């Protein structure tokens, strides 16, 4: 099979990001590295057993204490500023207040990224810079600064998260000590007489709750890191490289398609030149020679008309026969350039005309064809069927041919199937190769299946823009 579908270069492979350079801001940080670094207890095993005394738990507790105070104050300030700015936007003072609040949100994001790096060793890449300028034309881009709005959202979400997690973790950490100390407290002097808990209950609870407190601390810290990366961070270099690889893949595909189109257009030009040479050769060797012979016969008839009427009549009869032959050849030649029936009545009638002239019985099945639609596609389909039927008559020794032409969506599909002997190929310079180039020039697909065991199926699909 010789065909010319567009070859799209394979997509570039996605590289696996490194998991060893957590502190390098130029590298992508996978999710499991964050878990290993700030919440190792979630991985189970030894890290879970040592969770209450883990360095991750204590550093997380320390940063939670600072983060609670900082994010709550920042959230109050930023939310108040946004509310005042938006609420008074119709007044002159509203816009400066809103812009100042968003600038403050950017500053909050920088401080929070610095704090995470200092207390946890987690590097959050900075986002893209804020829009430059403070003039009348720059206020709207600053008001639409998505990174500043995300920083406001971060302050609001993180303040709620830490305000809930810190008291919860502190309670879980303090209750065991209260339970263990209760049996030794004199109920007459201490107000703990209602919570006298037997030792067989207090001891298991006191043992379990420190792990629960450690898990709350590590989970909250992990959530803060994830929120920081999502709302305060920029794109990692791995993300940028991935986007660049995808863009390069698309560019390579476009370049490959452009190269394919360049080749098919060049092939179409060559095919057009070959067609013009064929027409010139057919005119020179066929119609032109017959016209010369016709002139000779008419000359003979004119000279013989006076002294040999019978010879003149014979010459005129011969000239009449030559005229019929010339007309037949011209009709075939014109049909090979562009059949009139295709223009006048459409592909359905043109295929029926081809089937009627074929020496092999042909069944034509069409669906969705309308006269005047997708003229170039119908012309290509017509010549494909004409060449295929010619090849079947000359080489296939088939008993039956089926021609199917359908329009599905924006594609015209033509299939020619015969039950003759196979082995057909679209060899360079042959008729099928010329058809293949013509189809490819229309950005179509050409498929020839002709096994040596017998039977040939030629399928062509071309874009059909009505």
Rosetta blueprint (number, residue, H / E / L):
1 X L
2 X L
3 X L
4 X L
5 X L
6 X L
7 X L
8 X L
9 X L
10 X L
11 X L
12 X L
13 X L
14 X L
15 X L
16 X L
17 X L
18 X L
19 X L
20 X L
21 X L
22 X L
23 X L
24 X L
25 X L
26 X L
27 X L
28 X L
29 X L
30 X L
31 X H
32 X H
33 X H
34 X H
35 X H
36 X H
37 X H
38 X H
39 X L
40 X H
41 X H
42 X H
43 X H
44 X L
45 X L
46 X H
47 X H
48 X H
49 X H
50 X L
51 X H
52 X H
53 X H
54 X L
55 X H
56 X H
57 X H
58 X H
59 X H
60 X H
61 X H
62 X H
63 X H
64 X H
65 X H
66 X H
67 X H
68 X H
69 X H
70 X H
71 X H
72 X H
73 X H
74 X H
75 X H
76 X H
77 X H
78 X H
79 X H
80 X H
81 X H
82 X H
83 X H
84 X H
85 X H
86 X H
87 X H
88 X L
89 X L
90 X L
91 X L
92 X H
93 X H
94 X H
95 X H
96 X H
97 X H
98 X H
99 X H
100 X H
101 X H
102 X H
103 X H
104 X H
105 X H
106 X H
107 X H
108 X H
109 X H
110 X H
111 X H
112 X H
113 X H
114 X H
115 X H
116 X H
117 X H
118 X H
119 X H
120 X H
121 X L
122 X L
123 X L
124 X L
125 X L
126 X E
127 X L
128 X L
129 X L
130 X L
131 X L
132 X L
133 X L
134 X L
135 X L
136 X L
137 X L
138 X L
139 X H
140 X H
141 X H
142 X H
143 X H
144 X L
145 X L
146 X H
147 X H
148 X H
149 X H
150 X H
151 X H
152 X H
153 X H
154 X H
155 X H
156 X H
157 X H
158 X H
159 X H
160 X H
161 X H
162 X H
163 X H
164 X H
165 X H
166 X H
167 X H
168 X H
169 X H
170 X H
171 X H
172 X H
173 X H
174 X H
175 X H
176 X H
177 X H
178 X H
179 X H
180 X H
181 X H
182 X H
183 X L
184 X L
185 X L
186 X L
187 X L
188 X L
189 X L
190 X L
191 X L
192 X L
193 X H
194 X H
195 X H
196 X L
197 X L
198 X L
199 X H
200 X H
201 X H
202 X H
203 X H
204 X H
205 X H
206 X H
207 X H
208 X H
209 X H
210 X H
211 X H
212 X H
213 X H
214 X H
215 X H
216 X H
217 X H
218 X H
219 X H
220 X H
221 X H
222 X H
223 X H
224 X H
225 X H
226 X H
227 X H
228 X H
229 X H
230 X H
231 X H
232 X H
233 X E
234 X L
235 X L
236 X L
237 X H
238 X H
239 X H
240 X H
241 X H
242 X H
243 X H
244 X H
245 X H
246 X H
247 X H
248 X H
249 X H
250 X H
251 X H
252 X H
253 X H
254 X H
255 X H
256 X H
257 X H
258 X H
259 X H
260 X H
261 X H
262 X H
263 X H
264 X H
265 X H
266 X H
267 X H
268 X H
269 X H
270 X H
271 X H
272 X H
273 X H
274 X H
275 X H
276 X H
277 X H
278 X H
279 X H
280 X H
281 X H
282 X H
283 X H
284 X H
285 X H
286 X H
287 X H
288 X H
289 X H
290 X H
291 X H
292 X H
293 X H
294 X H
295 X H
296 X H
297 X H
298 X H
299 X H
300 X H
301 X H
302 X H
303 X H
304 X H
305 X L
306 X L
307 X L
308 X L
309 X H
310 X H
311 X H
312 X H
313 X H
314 X H
315 X H
316 X H
317 X H
318 X H
319 X H
320 X H
321 X H
322 X H
323 X H
324 X H
325 X H
326 X H
327 X H
328 X H
329 X H
330 X H
331 X H
332 X H
333 X H
334 X H
335 X H
336 X H
337 X H
338 X H
339 X L
340 X H
341 X H
342 X H
343 X H
344 X H
345 X H
346 X L
347 X H
348 X H
349 X H
350 X H
351 X H
352 X H
353 X H
354 X H
355 X H
356 X H
357 X H
358 X L
359 X L
360 X L
361 X L
362 X E
363 X E
364 X E
365 X E
366 X E
367 X E
368 X L
369 X L
370 X L
371 X L
372 X L
373 X L
374 X L
375 X H
376 X H
377 X H
378 X H
379 X H
380 X H
381 X H
382 X H
383 X H
384 X H
385 X H
386 X H
387 X H
388 X H
389 X H
390 X H
391 X H
392 X H
393 X H
394 X H
395 X H
396 X H
397 X L
398 X L
399 X L
400 X L
401 X E
402 X E
403 X E
404 X E
405 X E
406 X E
407 X E
408 X E
409 X L
410 X L
411 X E
412 X E
413 X E
414 X E
415 X E
416 X E
417 X E
418 X E
419 X L
420 X L
421 X L
422 X L
423 X L
424 X L
425 X L
426 X L
427 X L
428 X L
429 X L
430 X L
431 X H
432 X H
433 X H
434 X H
435 X H
436 X H
437 X H
438 X H
439 X H
440 X H
441 X H
442 X L
443 X L
444 X L
445 X E
446 X E
447 X E
448 X E
449 X E
450 X L
451 X L
452 X L
453 X L
454 X L
455 X L
456 X E
457 X E
458 X E
459 X E
460 X E
461 X E
462 X E
463 X E
464 X L
465 X L
466 X L
